[in-house]
Amino acid sequence: MTPLEPPMIATPQQTGMILDVAAVGIHDPAGADTLYLRATNGARYQLPEQLRHWATTVIGGNLRAVAAGHPSAFPCRIEFGILDGHMYAEML
């Protein structure tokens, strides 16, 4: 699994790394709770710890939506970047 390395951007008008994402999930090798995303091309990326809250919120929200009979949020495009020292992920 490749570590996700979002680019630094200087202004909110710039675009970060955009990926077509098939899934966001948690892999639990020996209790490590590694967060990952799987791109639609099959590539797997390990999400940085700074995106833990975002990822768990997305996973939980998607599971609740699917359980309620709504369509999955995936696949979708997500932008990743670092702006003003803060890493972000935004579903497009």
LOGU-668648 format. One record per residue (C-alpha): residue number from 1; chain; x, y, z. Coordinates in steps of 0.02 Angstrom, whole numbers, plus 50000, padded with zeros to 5 digits. Each point is the difference from the previous one (the first is absolute). Layout:
BEGIN
{nr=NUM; kette=A; X=X; Y=Y; Z=Z}
...
//
This chain:
BEGIN
{nr=1; kette=A; X=50000; Y=50000; Z=50000}
{nr=2; kette=A; X=50070; Y=50169; Z=49949}
{nr=3; kette=A; X=49992; Y=50145; Z=50125}
{nr=4; kette=A; X=49889; Y=50142; Z=49939}
{nr=5; kette=A; X=50104; Y=50158; Z=49985}
{nr=6; kette=A; X=49888; Y=50149; Z=49963}
{nr=7; kette=A; X=50085; Y=50152; Z=49923}
{nr=8; kette=A; X=50023; Y=50167; Z=50087}
{nr=9; kette=A; X=49898; Y=50136; Z=49918}
{nr=10; kette=A; X=50024; Y=50186; Z=50025}
{nr=11; kette=A; X=49821; Y=50064; Z=49981}
{nr=12; kette=A; X=49823; Y=49930; Z=50010}
{nr=13; kette=A; X=49983; Y=50034; Z=49813}
{nr=14; kette=A; X=50132; Y=49869; Z=49961}
{nr=15; kette=A; X=49952; Y=49819; Z=49978}
{nr=16; kette=A; X=50079; Y=49860; Z=50100}
{nr=17; kette=A; X=50014; Y=49816; Z=49950}
{nr=18; kette=A; X=49836; Y=49934; Z=49929}
{nr=19; kette=A; X=49967; Y=49813; Z=50006}
{nr=20; kette=A; X=49855; Y=49897; Z=49937}
{nr=21; kette=A; X=49962; Y=49900; Z=50159}
{nr=22; kette=A; X=49909; Y=49834; Z=50004}
{nr=23; kette=A; X=50005; Y=49978; Z=50190}
{nr=24; kette=A; X=50067; Y=50067; Z=50165}
{nr=25; kette=A; X=50025; Y=49871; Z=50135}
{nr=26; kette=A; X=50096; Y=49934; Z=50150}
{nr=27; kette=A; X=50121; Y=49855; Z=49986}
{nr=28; kette=A; X=50039; Y=49921; Z=50167}
{nr=29; kette=A; X=50163; Y=49903; Z=49990}
{nr=30; kette=A; X=50035; Y=49947; Z=50179}
{nr=31; kette=A; X=49897; Y=50143; Z=50073}
{nr=32; kette=A; X=50086; Y=50141; Z=49904}
{nr=33; kette=A; X=49839; Y=50077; Z=49930}
{nr=34; kette=A; X=50083; Y=50061; Z=49841}
{nr=35; kette=A; X=49887; Y=50118; Z=49902}
{nr=36; kette=A; X=50007; Y=49981; Z=49812}
{nr=37; kette=A; X=49916; Y=50047; Z=49840}
{nr=38; kette=A; X=49983; Y=49896; Z=49844}
{nr=39; kette=A; X=50001; Y=50096; Z=49836}
{nr=40; kette=A; X=49890; Y=49947; Z=49856}
{nr=41; kette=A; X=50157; Y=49945; Z=49906}
{nr=42; kette=A; X=50037; Y=49873; Z=50140}
{nr=43; kette=A; X=50141; Y=50098; Z=50085}
{nr=44; kette=A; X=49995; Y=49999; Z=50191}
{nr=45; kette=A; X=50062; Y=50145; Z=50105}
{nr=46; kette=A; X=50028; Y=50008; Z=50187}
{nr=47; kette=A; X=49919; Y=50157; Z=50068}
{nr=48; kette=A; X=50103; Y=50114; Z=50113}
{nr=49; kette=A; X=49953; Y=50008; Z=50184}
{nr=50; kette=A; X=49947; Y=50182; Z=49974}
{nr=51; kette=A; X=49852; Y=49936; Z=49897}
{nr=52; kette=A; X=49941; Y=49873; Z=50131}
{nr=53; kette=A; X=49850; Y=50102; Z=50058}
{nr=54; kette=A; X=49948; Y=50039; Z=49821}
{nr=55; kette=A; X=50016; Y=49817; Z=49947}
{nr=56; kette=A; X=49903; Y=49929; Z=50147}
{nr=57; kette=A; X=49863; Y=50130; Z=49973}
{nr=58; kette=A; X=49988; Y=49954; Z=49814}
{nr=59; kette=A; X=49999; Y=49813; Z=50036}
{nr=60; kette=A; X=49866; Y=50016; Z=50135}
{nr=61; kette=A; X=49891; Y=50116; Z=49896}
{nr=62; kette=A; X=50010; Y=49888; Z=49849}
{nr=63; kette=A; X=49957; Y=49844; Z=50101}
{nr=64; kette=A; X=49848; Y=50087; Z=50076}
{nr=65; kette=A; X=49941; Y=50061; Z=49830}
{nr=66; kette=A; X=50016; Y=49828; Z=49919}
{nr=67; kette=A; X=49912; Y=49917; Z=50150}
{nr=68; kette=A; X=49856; Y=50124; Z=49978}
{nr=69; kette=A; X=49983; Y=49948; Z=49817}
{nr=70; kette=A; X=50090; Y=50148; Z=49922}
{nr=71; kette=A; X=50135; Y=49978; Z=49868}
{nr=72; kette=A; X=50182; Y=49992; Z=50052}
{nr=73; kette=A; X=50102; Y=50161; Z=49989}
{nr=74; kette=A; X=50130; Y=49900; Z=49902}
{nr=75; kette=A; X=50071; Y=50005; Z=49872}
{nr=76; kette=A; X=50034; Y=50187; Z=50010}
{nr=77; kette=A; X=50137; Y=50127; Z=49971}
{nr=78; kette=A; X=50094; Y=50065; Z=50152}
{nr=79; kette=A; X=50125; Y=50142; Z=50008}
{nr=80; kette=A; X=50145; Y=49988; Z=50123}
{nr=81; kette=A; X=50122; Y=50136; Z=50046}
{nr=82; kette=A; X=50089; Y=50099; Z=50134}
{nr=83; kette=A; X=49950; Y=50182; Z=50018}
{nr=84; kette=A; X=50069; Y=50115; Z=50135}
{nr=85; kette=A; X=50082; Y=49850; Z=50084}
{nr=86; kette=A; X=49836; Y=49901; Z=50013}
{nr=87; kette=A; X=49965; Y=49843; Z=49902}
{nr=88; kette=A; X=49828; Y=49988; Z=49922}
{nr=89; kette=A; X=49892; Y=49881; Z=49899}
{nr=90; kette=A; X=49846; Y=50061; Z=49909}
{nr=91; kette=A; X=49873; Y=49895; Z=49907}
{nr=92; kette=A; X=49965; Y=50083; Z=49833}
//
